[in-house]
């Protein structure tokens, strides 16, 4: 059993090295361009909710409503719709980038890399989940 676990961890480590060495995260296809355009157009609607702390970046590369009380009741349905649309596009983006690289099995690594990038690019005052899932303010 120990030998099997050792082999498993070695394979995971090797696949991560192959991903890091070979993945083109800037690859562009019509589907990827469309997703990025949709996300960019939506960002203007989300920015205020990031700034207020109502929404935050999750550790799995998505966004979530972090504090619904920070959103006026009249806007909550809109915020939930925006979050849902953004997460749908993000999930599709990760899948498309992995597929465009010819390695659909890299989707989780693409997701993890983007999760880190989103936090790095976040403005001061925005909220994100750390690796334990706890919310932290940048």
N, C-alpha and C positions, 0 to 999 in steps of 0.2 A: 504494500500500500504506500509506504513512504517513497519507494522508487517511482511509483506511478505519479504521485504528487510532484516529485522533483521534475519528472519529464514534462508534466503539464505546465509547471511554472516556467520551465526553460522555453517551451514552445510559445507561451504568452510573451515572454521577454523578447524572443526572436521576432515575433510578429510585430511587436511595437517598434523594434529597431528597423524592420523593413518598412513599416508605415512612415516613420520619421524620415527615413532616407529617400523614400520614393513618392510620397504623396504631394500632389500639386494642389494646394488649397485655394489657389487663385485661378484654377481652371475655369473656363467659361464655355457654356453651351447655351443655346436659346432658352432652355428650361431654367438654368441657373440664373441667367440674366433677367428673366421674367420674375423669378422669386426675389432676387435682390432689388429689383425695381419696386415690387409690391411692398417689400419691407421698408425701403427707403421712404416711400410715400406715406406709409403708416407711422414712421418714426416721429414725425412732427406732431401727430395726435397723442403719441405715448410720452413724449419728452416731459411734459408737465407732471404727469403721474409718476414718472421716475423721480423727478425733483421733489415732489411732495412726500415721497416714501410710500405712496399707495401701491406701487408695483415694484418688483425687484427682479434681479437676475437669479435664476436658480442654478444649482451646481451641475445640472444635467443639460445646460445650454438652452433652456427655455426661459420664459418669464412667468411670474405668478402675481396674483393680487396678494400683497403682503399685509396691507392695512385697509380694509374696506371702509373703515370709518373716516379715512382721509379723502374719500370720494363722496361728493354730495349725492344724496339718494337719487336725484333725478338723472345722474350720469352713470350710475353703477352698471346698468344694463349695457350701455355703450362701452364702458371699460372692459367688462367681461367679454363682449364681442371682439374688441380689439385684441385682447390677450389671447383669445381662442384663435383668431386669424393669424396673429403673429406666431404662435406656437405651431400651427399647421404649416406655415411657410418655413419656419426653422427646421422642423422635422423633415420636410421635403428637401430643403437645401442640403442637409447633411447626407441624405440618401442619394441625391443627385451628384454631389461632389464625389462621394465614394464610387458610385457607378461610372462617372465620367473618367475616373482614374483607372477603371477596369477592375476594381476591387470592391464590390459591394459589401464584402465582409469587413471593410475598414470603417463602416458607418459609425460604430461606437467611438473609435479613435478620432474620427473627424469631429464628432459631437464634443468629445472631451477637450479637444484643442480649441474649438470655437468657444466653449464655455469659459475657458481661461482667457481667451482674447476679448470676449465681451466685457469681462470684469476689468481687464487691463485698460480697455478703451472707455470705460464708464467714467462719467464726470464725478467730481467730488460731491459727496452728499447723497449719491445714489446707493441703494441697498443691494446686496448680493448674498447668496448663501455660501458659506465656507464649506470645506470638505465634509464636515460633520452634519451639515444641513442647518446650522444656526445662521440667523440673519446677522449681517455686519454692515456697517455704514462705511462707504469708501471715503 
